[in-house]
Amino acid sequence: METIEWNDNGTGFVTKSYGPSMGTSQYSCYKKDVGIQREIQQFVCQMANTPEWNKDDVLETMQVAKYGHSCFNLIRPIISYSERQILINSIKSISRQYLLDHLKGKKLNDCMMTDLEFLALLSTKRNWKKGCAICIEEKNMGTTCGCGHTEIVVFRPCGHAICVDPCFKNLMNFKSGYSFECPECRTKIINIFRTEDVNANKNNDLIFRMTQRVLSSDQSKT
């Protein structure tokens, strides 16, 4: 059995497995706060990876607690459908506003931000999926571009994006090492990350505070 627990020593949520790991299928169940934490974690990643996610129409497309794939299905004791809907609405509204408040005053050249924070902040400023800085594809969506790439690389601190294959691979073959400038704005690159690798695992404290806010809101409604 796998559980996710908050570790008071500062490491945040940790995954712990119990029982045999070989020969039998493992079944996971969560406490209510852990199930909410997992849903928030997934939702925040979706927000960070969706340019202009602060718009209402984009927010409505976010998949929170999708039936059949929801962490809420693994909460024991089982929560009711009405309680689940309350939690879904809370996760959308509270997590969205909390992340916006968290990003206030932050700048893209802040090297202390995690990649998730950087991407979420970048998403409020411009559509970083609009096009590859090298092959100039109009829709740099990471899966269906004309150049055939399936991944996106983002440069820090400028936030410009290029496709991994072939553009980033060709750039790395042309450049010696990782000390180079952005091909679009000529800003010196201090870090590179793949958007597919961005997750909320390094933002455990932020996710924990969001979880507590949702739990508090939920308790006030009962």
ABEGO torsion letter per residue (X at the ends): XBBBBBBAAGAEBBBBBBEBABGBBBBBBBBAAAAAAAAAAAAAAAAAABBGAABAAAAAABBBGBBGABAAAABOBBBBAAAAAAAAAAAAAAAAAAAAAAABGBBAABAABBAAAAAAAAAAABBAAABBAAAGBABBAGAABAAGBABBBBBOAAGBBBBAOAAAAAAAAABBEABBBBAAAGBBBABBBBAAABBAAAAAAAAAAAAAAAAAAAAAAX
